[in-house]
Each structure stands twice: as structure tokens, then as C-alpha cells.
Amino acid sequence: MKNSEIRELNDKEIIEKIEETKTRLVHMKMNHA
């Protein structure tokens, strides 16, 4: 694997984690409302 490939994979994983966290926060806010 080239460094650029690893970096791309990491970016995708990070974006997925951020989206997951955002979704979780939205659900928490909706539950509290």
C-alpha cells in the first residue's frame, strides 16, 4: 500500500466517524426536546 492510499482510507474512516457522531448528537437532542 502506498502512503497516499493509506491517507485516503484514513480520511474516509474519519469522515464516517464524524457523521456517526453527528447523527448520535442529533438523536440525543431530539430525545431531550
C-alpha distance (Angstrom), angle and dihedral (degrees) to the residues before:
residue distance angle dihedral
M1 . . .
K2 3.78 . .
N3 3.80 121.5 .
S4 3.81 91.4 -114.3
E5 3.82 90.4 55.5
I6 3.80 92.0 51.1
R7 3.80 90.8 48.3
E8 3.81 90.9 51.6
L9 3.80 91.6 50.7
N10 3.80 91.4 48.9
D11 3.82 91.2 50.4
K12 3.81 91.0 52.0
E13 3.81 91.6 48.3
I14 3.80 91.8 48.2
I15 3.82 91.8 49.2
E16 3.82 90.5 49.5
K17 3.82 91.0 50.6
I18 3.81 91.3 49.2
E19 3.82 91.3 50.1
E20 3.82 89.7 48.7
T21 3.80 91.5 51.1
K22 3.82 92.0 47.2
T23 3.80 90.9 51.6
R24 3.80 90.9 48.8
L25 3.81 92.0 50.3
V26 3.80 91.4 49.4
H27 3.81 90.7 51.2
M28 3.81 91.2 48.7
K29 3.82 91.6 50.5
M30 3.81 91.2 48.4
N31 3.80 91.1 50.3
H32 3.82 91.7 51.7
A33 3.82 94.9 46.1
